[in-house]
Amino acid sequence: MAIGKIGLRRQVVIPKDIFEDLNMHEGDFVEIKKTNKVVIIKKKILVDEDDTIVTPKLAKELRAAEARIKAGKGIPWKEAKKKLKL
């Protein structure tokens, strides 16, 4: 059992091992419910109607691709089109 502390703005830190076990990332959404005197926090994946083809696996790949781009490891679109033969 992990013990946490509520911060100044009602923030609760999720212990690292739980965070990693749930494959959570900074910025992920959670659902928070109160049942009697118990608070339940569940990982939530929000999907727009237009994004119904984005699977959790694809979302992970997109996050990795975005990280590569931010790290300067991207390529120009024209070069990508040539490689993909578009």
MDAnalysis code that builds the backbone (N, CA, C; Angstrom):
import MDAnalysis as mda
import numpy as np

u = mda.Universe.empty(258, n_residues=86, atom_resindex=np.repeat(np.arange(86), 3), trajectory=True)
u.add_TopologyAttr("name", ["N", "CA", "C"] * 86)
u.add_TopologyAttr("resid", np.arange(1, 87))
u.add_TopologyAttr("resname", ["MET", "ALA", "ILE", "GLY", "LYS", "ILE", "GLY", "LEU", "ARG", "ARG", "GLN", "VAL", "VAL", "ILE", "PRO", "LYS", "ASP", "ILE", "PHE", "GLU", "ASP", "LEU", "ASN", "MET", "HIS", "GLU", "GLY", "ASP", "PHE", "VAL", "GLU", "ILE", "LYS", "LYS", "THR", "ASN", "LYS", "VAL", "VAL", "ILE", "ILE", "LYS", "LYS", "LYS", "ILE", "LEU", "VAL", "ASP", "GLU", "ASP", "ASP", "THR", "ILE", "VAL", "THR", "PRO", "LYS", "LEU", "ALA", "LYS", "GLU", "LEU", "ARG", "ALA", "ALA", "GLU", "ALA", "ARG", "ILE", "LYS", "ALA", "GLY", "LYS", "GLY", "ILE", "PRO", "TRP", "LYS", "GLU", "ALA", "LYS", "LYS", "LYS", "LEU", "LYS", "LEU"])
u.atoms.positions = np.array([
    [0.854, -1.179, 0.000],
    [0.000, 0.000, 0.000],
    [0.890, 1.230, 0.000],
    [0.567, 2.180, -0.853],
    [1.319, 3.424, -0.940],
    [0.590, 4.519, -0.169],
    [1.351, 5.396, 0.433],
    [0.796, 6.543, 1.150],
    [1.138, 7.792, 0.344],
    [0.158, 8.644, 0.131],
    [0.373, 9.884, -0.592],
    [-0.014, 11.072, 0.255],
    [0.199, 12.239, -0.304],
    [-0.126, 13.475, 0.391],
    [-0.817, 14.402, -0.602],
    [-1.811, 15.118, -0.135],
    [-2.527, 16.061, -0.988],
    [-1.772, 17.381, -0.972],
    [-1.491, 17.914, -2.180],
    [-0.736, 19.154, -2.319],
    [-1.611, 20.387, -2.174],
    [-0.977, 21.538, -2.384],
    [-1.647, 22.830, -2.209],
    [-2.900, 22.980, -3.065],
    [-2.856, 22.478, -4.285],
    [-3.994, 22.646, -5.196],
    [-4.792, 21.352, -5.327],
    [-4.902, 20.599, -4.249],
    [-5.638, 19.331, -4.210],
    [-5.027, 18.282, -5.135],
    [-3.733, 18.407, -5.431],
    [-3.068, 17.445, -6.301],
    [-2.595, 16.244, -5.495],
    [-2.755, 15.069, -6.096],
    [-2.302, 13.829, -5.480],
    [-1.278, 13.203, -6.421],
    [-0.136, 12.788, -5.887],
    [0.894, 12.152, -6.700],
    [0.640, 10.650, -6.731],
    [0.610, 10.091, -7.949],
    [0.459, 8.647, -8.104],
    [1.855, 8.040, -7.978],
    [2.039, 7.080, -7.073],
    [3.363, 6.471, -6.910],
    [3.909, 5.942, -8.236],
    [5.222, 6.078, -8.418],
    [5.873, 5.736, -9.681],
    [5.580, 4.307, -10.137],
    [5.658, 3.334, -9.223],
    [5.446, 1.943, -9.632],
    [4.026, 1.710, -10.147],
    [3.045, 2.338, -9.535],
    [1.649, 2.223, -9.987],
    [1.484, 2.936, -11.326],
    [2.047, 4.128, -11.435],
    [2.003, 4.931, -12.658],
    [2.558, 4.125, -13.838],
    [3.714, 3.489, -13.627],
    [4.342, 2.712, -14.698],
    [3.578, 1.421, -14.988],
    [3.081, 0.749, -13.945],
    [2.306, -0.481, -14.152],
    [1.062, -0.225, -15.002],
    [0.467, 0.950, -14.853],
    [-0.728, 1.304, -15.617],
    [-0.390, 1.921, -16.969],
    [0.923, 1.986, -17.290],
    [1.392, 2.577, -18.550],
    [0.829, 3.984, -18.728],
    [0.895, 4.771, -17.665],
    [0.381, 6.140, -17.713],
    [1.486, 7.090, -18.169],
    [1.063, 8.230, -18.694],
    [1.987, 9.261, -19.152],
    [1.501, 10.609, -18.640],
    [2.436, 11.526, -18.480],
    [2.082, 12.879, -18.072],
    [1.073, 13.437, -19.069],
    [-0.003, 14.012, -18.580],
    [-1.033, 14.572, -19.456],
    [-2.197, 13.622, -19.718],
    [-2.066, 12.343, -19.319],
    [-3.178, 11.397, -19.478],
    [-4.372, 11.848, -18.641],
    [-5.552, 11.419, -19.036],
    [-6.762, 11.734, -18.288],
    [-7.092, 10.602, -17.331],
    [-7.728, 10.948, -16.231],
    [-8.194, 9.959, -15.263],
    [-9.642, 10.261, -14.918],
    [-10.367, 9.206, -14.567],
    [-11.739, 9.356, -14.078],
    [-11.671, 9.268, -12.559],
    [-12.341, 10.183, -11.874],
    [-12.315, 10.209, -10.414],
    [-13.741, 10.067, -9.906],
    [-13.957, 9.028, -9.082],
    [-15.286, 8.785, -8.520],
    [-15.181, 8.667, -7.009],
    [-16.279, 9.013, -6.355],
    [-16.371, 8.852, -4.908],
    [-17.437, 7.805, -4.633],
    [-17.068, 6.780, -3.884],
    [-18.004, 5.748, -3.467],
    [-17.930, 5.671, -1.954],
    [-19.019, 6.045, -1.297],
    [-19.029, 6.162, 0.161],
    [-17.891, 7.090, 0.588],
    [-16.909, 6.582, 1.293],
    [-15.790, 7.429, 1.720],
    [-14.491, 7.010, 1.035],
    [-14.620, 6.448, -0.174],
    [-13.465, 5.972, -0.932],
    [-13.385, 6.747, -2.246],
    [-12.185, 7.202, -2.600],
    [-11.952, 7.873, -3.876],
    [-11.322, 6.852, -4.815],
    [-11.899, 6.720, -6.007],
    [-11.399, 5.776, -7.004],
    [-10.885, 6.578, -8.193],
    [-9.637, 6.311, -8.586],
    [-9.025, 6.983, -9.736],
    [-8.744, 5.920, -10.787],
    [-9.321, 6.103, -11.995],
    [-9.121, 5.148, -13.087],
    [-8.496, 5.861, -14.278],
    [-7.539, 5.193, -14.922],
    [-6.966, 5.718, -16.154],
    [-8.076, 5.776, -17.199],
    [-8.134, 6.858, -17.945],
    [-9.195, 7.048, -18.931],
    [-8.571, 7.429, -20.265],
    [-9.013, 6.788, -21.327],
    [-8.572, 7.149, -22.669],
    [-9.745, 7.829, -23.352],
    [-9.579, 9.107, -23.669],
    [-10.639, 9.868, -24.327],
    [-10.441, 9.779, -25.832],
    [-11.522, 9.496, -26.549],
    [-11.454, 9.352, -27.992],
    [-12.570, 10.170, -28.614],
    [-12.208, 11.023, -29.570],
    [-13.207, 11.754, -30.336],
    [-13.828, 10.798, -31.351],
    [-15.029, 11.124, -31.822],
    [-15.686, 10.280, -32.819],
    [-14.809, 10.083, -34.044],
    [-14.093, 11.142, -34.458],
    [-13.247, 11.063, -35.645],
    [-11.997, 10.226, -35.410],
    [-11.640, 9.987, -34.165],
    [-10.399, 9.296, -33.836],
    [-10.617, 7.839, -33.446],
    [-11.739, 7.260, -33.833],
    [-12.049, 5.904, -33.382],
    [-11.093, 4.856, -33.937],
    [-10.297, 5.197, -34.947],
    [-9.349, 4.225, -35.481],
    [-8.016, 4.251, -34.734],
    [-7.838, 5.168, -33.795],
    [-6.590, 5.250, -33.040],
    [-6.658, 4.257, -31.878],
    [-5.911, 3.178, -32.022],
    [-5.852, 2.155, -30.977],
    [-4.822, 2.567, -29.928],
    [-4.849, 1.965, -28.753],
    [-3.815, 2.278, -27.756],
    [-2.401, 2.051, -28.296],
    [-2.213, 1.000, -29.117],
    [-0.893, 0.733, -29.699],
    [-0.480, 1.871, -30.632],
    [-1.410, 2.318, -31.492],
    [-1.112, 3.413, -32.407],
    [-0.854, 4.701, -31.637],
    [-1.619, 4.942, -30.574],
    [-1.411, 6.139, -29.758],
    [-0.003, 6.141, -29.171],
    [0.475, 4.974, -28.733],
    [1.835, 4.857, -28.187],
    [2.865, 5.172, -29.273],
    [2.649, 4.640, -30.475],
    [3.557, 4.894, -31.596],
    [3.563, 6.373, -31.969],
    [2.389, 7.010, -31.937],
    [2.308, 8.436, -32.253],
    [3.053, 9.274, -31.221],
    [2.933, 8.901, -29.919],
    [3.673, 9.621, -28.872],
    [5.179, 9.486, -29.086],
    [5.619, 8.283, -29.465],
    [7.046, 8.053, -29.713],
    [7.519, 8.869, -30.915],
    [6.708, 8.917, -31.963],
    [7.057, 9.698, -33.151],
    [7.136, 11.182, -32.819],
    [6.182, 11.660, -32.028],
    [6.194, 13.068, -31.625],
    [7.453, 13.384, -30.817],
    [7.860, 12.467, -29.953],
    [9.079, 12.668, -29.157],
    [10.305, 12.735, -30.062],
    [10.354, 11.875, -31.099],
    [11.484, 11.910, -32.040],
    [11.526, 13.242, -32.777],
    [10.364, 13.734, -33.189],
    [10.306, 15.016, -33.898],
    [10.783, 16.140, -32.995],
    [10.307, 16.147, -31.739],
    [10.726, 17.185, -30.793],
    [12.225, 17.125, -30.525],
    [12.808, 15.931, -30.636],
    [14.245, 15.765, -30.409],
    [15.056, 16.102, -31.664],
    [14.364, 16.555, -32.711],
    [15.052, 16.944, -33.943],
    [15.397, 15.773, -34.847],
    [14.759, 14.634, -34.642],
    [15.064, 13.443, -35.430],
    [14.049, 13.213, -36.547],
    [13.249, 14.219, -36.863],
    [12.263, 14.087, -37.927],
    [12.890, 14.348, -39.284],
    [12.129, 14.081, -40.352],
    [12.589, 14.378, -41.704],
    [11.531, 15.230, -42.394],
    [11.923, 16.006, -43.399],
    [10.946, 16.826, -44.127],
    [9.898, 15.955, -44.822],
    [8.700, 16.490, -44.995],
    [7.589, 15.751, -45.589],
    [7.927, 15.253, -46.992],
    [8.612, 16.081, -47.787],
    [8.966, 15.660, -49.152],
    [9.821, 14.392, -49.133],
    [10.758, 14.332, -48.194],
    [11.618, 13.154, -48.071],
    [10.810, 11.938, -47.604],
    [9.894, 12.161, -46.677],
    [9.049, 11.067, -46.183],
    [8.181, 10.520, -47.316],
    [7.635, 11.410, -48.147],
    [6.802, 10.977, -49.275],
    [7.602, 10.108, -50.242],
    [8.860, 10.494, -50.489],
    [9.705, 9.690, -51.380],
    [9.929, 8.298, -50.795],
    [10.243, 8.252, -49.490],
    [10.493, 6.957, -48.847],
    [9.247, 6.078, -48.859],
    [8.077, 6.700, -48.710],
    [6.815, 5.961, -48.694],
    [6.240, 5.745, -50.092],
    [6.910, 6.315, -51.090],
    [6.476, 6.230, -52.492],
    [5.055, 6.740, -52.681],
    [4.803, 7.925, -52.120],
    [3.472, 8.544, -52.249],
    [3.427, 9.485, -53.429],
])
